[in-house]
Amino acid sequence: MGFADYYFNKNQDFIRHIEEPPKGLLRFITVIPAYLEDGIFLTLQSLKDTFLPEGCLEVIIVVNYSETDSDENKGINNKIYFELIEWSKENSSNELTFYPLLAADLPKKHAGVGLARKIGMDEALWRFNSMNDPEGLILSLDADSLIDSNYFQSVAKSMSVNPKSGGCILHFEHPLEGTVYSEMVYNAILQYELHLRYYKHILKFTGFPYVNYTIGSCFGVKADFYAQQGGMNRRQAGEDFYFLNKLFPHKEFVEITDTCVHPSPRPSLRVPFGTGASVSKMITHNESLFLTYSPLAFFDLKDFLSNIERLYYYNQQQLRNEFERWPAPVKEYLQLNRFLEKHEEIRSNSGSVDAFIKRFYNWFDGFKVVKFLNLAHEKFYKKLTVEQAIVSFLQSINYKGKEKNVDEYLELFRELDRKKLFIG
């Protein structure tokens, strides 16, 4: 019996791709979705060039395409798949084995990066389950990302000293210069990465408890925790955001900052949001500045979240009185989401204040935070350039550092993340 048998009994549509058993004590499996990725060999070489920890490691590459893809795109993907087979034969070893999988003609309704990532992660789970190893780590990487040479060693060290964690989040830094992309692309990724880091730090300032980056190329999850939480979703965009935000409330994730993933800054129109889409939008509209959320909306959120503990003790009338005191964007969002009724449901199912807080944040999760921010900016606030937002935020908390340009602000936030520190 394996620890995840129940998962596969529930997911009867799982198709096993790899018949070969692990070559030794399997520790990590890295999963990479790939679609029209002729540059994936740079990523695989980056993995091959790492210093390896004890045990054996595997890399699963899921070449995928939809049933509605053009014959040309299907042909390109098939060609890459066969090239990957040959490359894997030449470059695999007992310590690090590469397994290309072909997920062809996926249903139009679900085809995309979420399903491709799920196919690979489920395959990884199957392999750990066959060994009955719930502690096996499934790492997620993208086909256009490069890694530092200590990637695997750093992950092994961090997970060994944090045995109760559910997984890990790895430090990332996009390339900001070079000859591969235009100056516009490098400027766009600078702005976008700064937005991501600003968002993390100001969200921490609000008191929201689950503050981590949610980037598909920069996380790992333990096999048993992956199964317990129902596995990866099949979303065609934002699968990493939804998956990780579902996991964060249940177990701690280790931040690993002594190694680095370098995601590509390339523009992409394959999905409607995320890194590639944001860069593409800026270039298409010839925009040099990225617009982000105003600090005012986060201050409203902080005002609301500071009340959560005492809401456990409120009856409906006391809650209505408190409700009238909250900022207008908060009141409108909570009204739309029937918070008075939700409060009573959460409260009646909580035997303690700690249980109440946990249930509340299972409801008011990372996705609801984004929905609140979007509503606040549709009706109450204007978005700011990321530089304006950061300056406004730092001034409001009396930050003593000197004013900087966007490059310097990005380096400031990167350095804070490396040290696991927060502003404010």
C-alpha positions as CSV (number, residue, x, y, z in Angstrom):
1,M,0.0,0.0,0.0
2,G,1.3,3.5,-0.9
3,F,0.6,6.7,1.0
4,A,-1.2,8.2,-2.0
5,D,-3.2,5.2,-3.2
6,Y,-6.4,7.1,-2.2
7,Y,-5.4,10.0,-4.5
8,F,-5.1,7.7,-7.6
9,N,-8.3,5.8,-6.7
10,K,-10.0,9.2,-6.8
11,N,-8.2,10.3,-10.0
12,Q,-9.1,7.4,-12.2
13,D,-8.1,9.3,-15.4
14,F,-4.4,9.3,-14.4
15,I,-2.2,7.7,-17.1
16,R,1.2,6.4,-16.1
17,H,4.0,7.3,-18.5
18,I,7.2,6.1,-16.9
19,E,7.6,2.3,-16.4
20,E,11.2,2.4,-15.4
21,P,11.7,2.3,-11.6
22,P,13.9,4.9,-9.8
23,K,17.6,4.2,-10.1
24,G,18.2,4.6,-6.4
25,L,17.0,6.5,-3.3
26,L,14.8,9.1,-5.1
27,R,14.8,12.5,-3.3
28,F,13.5,15.1,-5.7
29,I,11.6,15.1,-9.0
30,T,11.6,18.4,-11.0
31,V,8.6,18.9,-13.3
32,I,8.8,21.1,-16.4
33,P,5.8,21.8,-18.7
34,A,7.0,22.6,-22.2
35,Y,5.0,24.0,-25.2
36,L,6.9,25.2,-28.3
37,E,10.1,25.3,-26.1
38,D,13.0,24.8,-28.4
39,G,15.2,26.7,-25.9
40,I,14.4,24.1,-23.2
41,F,17.8,22.5,-23.6
42,L,19.5,25.5,-21.9
43,T,17.2,24.9,-18.9
44,L,18.1,21.1,-18.9
45,Q,21.8,21.9,-19.2
46,S,21.4,24.3,-16.3
47,L,20.0,21.4,-14.3
48,K,22.7,19.0,-15.4
49,D,25.4,21.5,-14.4
50,T,24.3,21.7,-10.8
51,F,26.1,20.1,-7.8
52,L,24.0,17.1,-6.7
53,P,23.1,16.1,-3.2
54,E,23.2,12.5,-2.1
55,G,20.6,10.2,-3.6
56,C,19.1,10.3,-7.0
57,L,17.0,13.0,-8.8
58,E,14.7,13.0,-11.8
59,V,13.5,15.6,-14.2
60,I,10.1,15.1,-15.9
61,I,9.5,17.2,-19.0
62,V,5.9,17.3,-20.2
63,V,5.8,18.3,-23.9
64,N,2.1,19.1,-24.5
65,Y,-0.3,20.5,-27.0
66,S,-4.0,20.9,-27.5
67,E,-6.3,19.0,-29.9
68,T,-7.0,22.3,-31.5
69,D,-3.4,23.2,-32.1
70,S,-2.3,23.7,-35.7
71,D,-0.5,20.9,-37.5
72,E,2.5,23.2,-37.6
73,N,2.6,23.6,-33.8
74,K,1.9,19.9,-33.2
75,G,4.8,19.1,-35.6
76,I,7.2,21.5,-33.7
77,N,6.3,20.0,-30.3
78,N,6.7,16.4,-31.6
79,K,10.1,17.3,-33.0
80,I,11.2,18.8,-29.7
81,Y,9.9,15.7,-27.9
82,F,12.0,13.4,-30.0
83,E,15.0,15.6,-29.6
84,L,14.5,15.5,-25.9
85,I,14.5,11.7,-26.0
86,E,17.9,11.7,-27.6
87,W,19.2,14.4,-25.4
88,S,18.0,12.5,-22.3
89,K,19.7,9.3,-23.4
90,E,23.0,11.1,-23.8
91,N,22.8,13.2,-20.6
92,S,21.0,11.1,-18.0
93,S,23.0,9.3,-15.2
94,N,22.2,7.2,-12.2
95,E,22.2,10.4,-10.1
96,L,20.1,12.6,-12.4
97,T,17.7,11.1,-14.9
98,F,15.7,13.0,-17.5
99,Y,12.2,11.7,-18.6
100,P,10.5,13.5,-21.6
101,L,6.7,12.8,-21.7
102,L,4.4,13.6,-24.6
103,A,0.9,14.8,-23.7
104,A,-0.6,15.1,-27.2
105,D,-4.0,16.4,-28.3
106,L,-5.2,17.5,-24.8
107,P,-8.9,18.4,-24.6
108,K,-9.4,22.0,-25.6
109,K,-11.4,22.8,-22.4
110,H,-8.4,22.0,-20.2
111,A,-5.2,22.1,-22.4
112,G,-2.6,24.5,-21.1
113,V,0.1,25.0,-18.5
114,G,-2.0,23.9,-15.5
115,L,-2.9,20.5,-17.0
116,A,0.7,20.0,-18.3
117,R,2.1,20.8,-14.8
118,K,-0.5,18.4,-13.2
119,I,0.4,15.6,-15.6
120,G,4.0,15.9,-14.6
121,M,3.4,16.3,-10.9
122,D,0.9,13.4,-10.8
123,E,3.6,11.3,-12.5
124,A,6.1,12.4,-9.8
125,L,3.6,11.5,-7.1
126,W,3.1,8.1,-8.6
127,R,6.8,7.4,-8.5
128,F,7.1,8.5,-4.8
129,N,4.0,6.5,-4.0
130,S,5.5,3.4,-5.6
131,M,8.4,3.8,-3.1
132,N,5.9,4.7,-0.3
133,D,8.0,7.9,0.3
134,P,5.7,10.7,1.4
135,E,8.6,13.0,2.0
136,G,9.7,13.0,-1.6
137,L,9.8,16.6,-3.0
138,I,8.2,17.6,-6.3
139,L,9.9,20.7,-7.6
140,S,8.3,22.9,-10.2
141,L,10.3,24.7,-12.9
142,D,9.6,26.4,-16.2
143,A,11.1,25.5,-19.6
144,D,12.7,28.9,-20.0
145,S,14.3,29.3,-16.5
146,L,17.9,28.9,-15.5
147,I,19.1,27.9,-12.0
148,D,22.2,28.5,-9.9
149,S,24.6,25.6,-9.6
150,N,23.8,25.0,-5.9
151,Y,20.0,24.7,-6.6
152,F,19.6,21.1,-5.6
153,Q,22.1,21.2,-2.7
154,S,20.4,24.3,-1.2
155,V,16.9,22.7,-1.5
156,A,18.2,19.5,0.2
157,K,19.8,21.4,3.0
158,S,16.8,23.6,3.7
159,M,14.3,20.7,3.6
160,S,16.4,18.6,5.9
161,V,16.5,21.3,8.6
162,N,12.7,22.0,8.2
163,P,11.2,18.5,8.2
164,K,7.7,19.6,9.1
165,S,7.4,22.0,6.2
166,G,5.0,21.3,3.4
167,G,7.3,22.6,0.7
168,C,9.6,25.4,-0.3
169,I,9.6,28.8,-2.2
170,L,12.8,29.6,-4.0
171,H,14.3,33.1,-4.4
172,F,14.1,34.4,-8.0
173,E,15.6,37.2,-10.0
174,H,14.8,37.9,-13.7
175,P,17.7,38.9,-15.9
176,L,17.6,42.7,-16.4
177,E,20.1,43.1,-19.2
178,G,21.6,41.2,-22.1
179,T,21.5,40.7,-25.8
180,V,18.7,38.1,-26.0
181,Y,15.8,40.6,-25.6
182,S,15.3,44.2,-26.4
183,E,15.8,47.1,-24.0
184,M,12.0,47.4,-23.8
185,V,11.7,43.8,-22.6
186,Y,14.3,44.3,-19.9
187,N,12.7,47.5,-18.7
188,A,9.3,45.8,-18.6
189,I,10.5,42.9,-16.5
190,L,12.3,45.3,-14.1
191,Q,9.0,47.1,-13.6
192,Y,7.0,43.9,-13.2
193,E,9.4,42.2,-10.8
194,L,9.4,45.3,-8.7
195,H,5.6,45.2,-8.7
196,L,5.8,41.6,-7.4
197,R,8.1,42.5,-4.6
198,Y,6.2,45.6,-3.6
199,Y,3.0,43.5,-3.5
200,K,4.6,40.9,-1.2
201,H,6.1,43.5,1.2
202,I,3.0,45.7,1.5
203,L,0.7,42.7,1.9
204,K,2.9,41.6,4.8
205,F,2.4,45.1,6.2
206,T,-1.4,44.6,6.3
207,G,-1.1,41.6,8.6
208,F,-2.2,39.1,6.1
209,P,-0.6,35.8,7.3
210,Y,0.3,33.9,4.2
211,V,2.7,36.1,2.2
212,N,4.8,34.2,-0.3
213,Y,5.6,34.5,-4.0
214,T,3.5,32.2,-6.2
215,I,5.7,31.7,-9.3
216,G,5.5,28.4,-11.2
217,S,9.2,28.1,-11.6
218,C,10.1,28.7,-8.0
219,F,8.4,26.2,-5.7
220,G,8.4,22.7,-4.4
221,V,5.8,20.6,-2.5
222,K,6.1,17.4,-0.6
223,A,4.5,14.4,-2.2
224,D,2.1,13.6,0.7
225,F,1.0,17.2,1.0
226,Y,0.5,17.5,-2.7
227,A,-1.9,14.5,-2.5
228,Q,-3.7,15.7,0.6
229,Q,-4.5,19.0,-1.1
230,G,-5.9,17.3,-4.2
231,G,-3.0,17.9,-6.6
232,M,-2.4,20.6,-9.1
233,N,-5.4,22.2,-10.8
234,R,-5.9,22.4,-14.6
235,R,-6.2,26.2,-15.0
236,Q,-4.9,27.6,-18.2
237,A,-3.4,30.6,-16.4
238,G,-2.5,31.3,-12.8
239,E,-2.4,27.7,-11.9
240,D,0.6,28.4,-9.6
241,F,-1.2,31.2,-7.8
242,Y,-4.3,29.2,-7.1
243,F,-2.4,26.0,-6.2
244,L,0.0,27.7,-3.7
245,N,-2.6,29.9,-2.1
246,K,-4.7,26.8,-1.4
247,L,-1.7,25.2,0.3
248,F,-0.3,28.1,2.4
249,P,-2.9,28.1,5.1
250,H,-2.3,24.4,6.0
251,K,1.5,24.1,6.3
252,E,4.5,26.3,6.5
253,F,6.6,26.7,3.3
254,V,10.4,27.2,3.7
255,E,11.9,30.2,2.0
256,I,15.1,29.3,0.3
257,T,17.3,32.3,-0.5
258,D,20.8,31.0,-0.8
259,T,20.2,29.9,-4.3
260,C,18.3,31.5,-7.2
261,V,16.0,30.7,-10.1
262,H,16.3,33.0,-13.1
263,P,12.9,33.0,-14.9
264,S,12.8,34.3,-18.5
265,P,11.6,37.9,-19.1
266,R,10.2,37.0,-22.5
267,P,6.9,38.4,-23.6
268,S,4.1,35.9,-24.2
269,L,0.4,35.9,-25.2
270,R,-0.3,32.3,-24.3
271,V,-2.1,33.3,-21.0
272,P,-4.0,36.4,-20.1
273,F,-2.0,37.4,-17.0
274,G,1.3,36.7,-15.4
275,T,4.9,37.6,-16.2
276,G,4.8,37.0,-20.0
277,A,1.4,38.6,-20.5
278,S,2.4,41.7,-18.4
279,V,5.7,42.2,-20.4
280,S,3.8,41.6,-23.7
281,K,1.1,44.2,-22.7
282,M,3.7,46.8,-21.9
283,I,5.5,46.4,-25.1
284,T,2.4,46.2,-27.3
285,H,1.1,49.4,-25.8
286,N,4.6,51.0,-25.8
287,E,4.3,51.6,-22.0
288,S,7.5,52.1,-20.1
289,L,5.8,52.2,-16.7
290,F,3.9,49.4,-14.9
291,L,0.8,50.3,-13.0
292,T,0.2,48.7,-9.6
293,Y,-2.1,48.9,-6.6
294,S,-2.2,52.1,-4.5
295,P,-1.0,51.8,-0.9
296,L,-4.3,53.3,0.2
297,A,-6.1,50.1,-0.6
298,F,-3.6,48.1,1.5
299,F,-4.1,50.6,4.4
300,D,-7.8,49.9,4.2
301,L,-7.1,46.2,4.2
302,K,-4.8,46.6,7.3
303,D,-7.6,48.4,9.1
304,F,-9.9,45.5,8.5
305,L,-7.5,42.7,9.2
306,S,-6.4,44.3,12.5
307,N,-10.0,43.5,13.8
308,I,-10.1,39.8,13.0
309,E,-9.2,38.4,16.4
310,R,-11.9,40.4,18.3
311,L,-14.5,39.5,15.7
312,Y,-14.7,36.1,17.3
313,Y,-16.3,37.6,20.3
314,Y,-18.8,39.8,18.4
315,N,-22.5,39.0,18.0
316,Q,-24.3,40.1,14.9
317,Q,-25.3,43.6,16.3
318,Q,-21.7,44.2,17.4
319,L,-20.4,43.2,14.0
320,R,-22.8,45.6,12.3
321,N,-21.6,48.4,14.5
322,E,-18.0,47.5,13.7
323,F,-18.9,47.2,10.0
324,E,-20.0,50.8,9.8
325,R,-16.5,51.9,11.0
326,W,-14.6,50.2,8.3
327,P,-13.3,52.0,5.1
328,A,-15.8,52.2,2.2
329,P,-13.9,49.8,-0.1
330,V,-13.9,47.2,2.7
331,K,-17.6,47.6,3.4
332,E,-18.5,47.3,-0.3
333,Y,-16.4,44.2,-0.8
334,L,-17.7,42.5,2.4
335,Q,-21.3,43.3,1.4
336,L,-20.9,41.8,-2.0
337,N,-19.4,38.7,-0.3
338,R,-22.2,38.5,2.4
339,F,-19.7,38.8,5.2
340,L,-22.3,39.2,8.0
341,E,-23.6,35.7,7.1
342,K,-20.1,34.3,6.6
343,H,-19.0,35.6,10.0
344,E,-21.8,33.8,11.7
345,E,-20.9,30.5,9.9
346,I,-17.2,30.8,10.7
347,R,-17.9,31.8,14.3
348,S,-20.4,29.0,15.0
349,N,-17.9,26.4,13.7
350,S,-15.0,27.7,15.7
351,G,-14.3,26.5,19.2
352,S,-11.6,29.0,19.9
353,V,-10.3,32.3,18.7
354,D,-7.4,30.5,17.0
355,A,-9.8,28.2,15.1
356,F,-11.8,31.3,14.1
357,I,-8.8,33.1,12.7
358,K,-7.8,29.9,10.8
359,R,-11.2,29.5,9.3
360,F,-11.4,33.2,8.5
361,Y,-8.2,33.1,6.4
362,N,-9.3,29.8,4.7
363,W,-12.2,32.0,3.5
364,F,-10.4,35.3,3.0
365,D,-7.5,33.8,1.1
366,G,-5.0,35.2,-1.4
367,F,-7.5,35.2,-4.2
368,K,-10.0,37.2,-2.2
369,V,-7.3,39.7,-1.4
370,V,-6.7,40.3,-5.2
371,K,-10.5,40.5,-5.7
372,F,-10.7,43.2,-3.0
373,L,-7.8,45.2,-4.5
374,N,-9.4,45.0,-7.9
375,L,-12.7,46.3,-6.6
376,A,-11.0,49.1,-4.6
377,H,-9.3,50.3,-7.8
378,E,-12.4,50.0,-10.0
379,K,-14.4,52.3,-7.7
380,F,-12.3,54.1,-5.1
381,Y,-8.6,54.5,-6.1
382,K,-6.4,54.9,-9.1
383,K,-3.5,52.7,-9.8
384,L,0.0,54.2,-9.6
385,T,3.2,53.5,-11.3
386,V,5.2,51.0,-9.3
387,E,7.7,53.7,-8.4
388,Q,5.0,56.1,-7.2
389,A,3.4,53.3,-5.1
390,I,6.7,52.4,-3.4
391,V,7.6,56.0,-2.7
392,S,4.1,56.6,-1.2
393,F,4.3,53.4,0.9
394,L,7.8,54.2,2.2
395,Q,6.8,57.8,3.1
396,S,3.7,56.6,4.9
397,I,5.7,54.4,7.2
398,N,8.5,56.9,7.7
399,Y,11.1,54.8,6.0
400,K,14.5,56.5,6.6
401,G,16.3,55.4,3.4
402,K,17.0,57.9,0.7
403,E,14.7,58.1,-2.4
404,K,15.9,55.8,-5.2
405,N,15.3,55.1,-8.9
406,V,13.5,51.9,-9.9
407,D,16.7,49.9,-10.4
408,E,17.8,50.8,-6.8
409,Y,14.4,50.0,-5.4
410,L,14.4,46.6,-7.0
411,E,17.8,45.8,-5.6
412,L,16.6,47.0,-2.2
413,F,13.7,44.6,-2.2
414,R,15.8,41.8,-3.6
415,E,18.3,42.2,-0.8
416,L,15.5,42.3,1.8
417,D,14.1,39.0,0.3
418,R,17.5,37.4,0.3
419,K,17.8,38.2,4.0
420,K,14.1,37.3,4.7
421,L,13.3,40.8,6.0
422,F,10.4,43.1,5.4
423,I,9.9,46.8,5.1
424,G,7.4,48.1,7.6
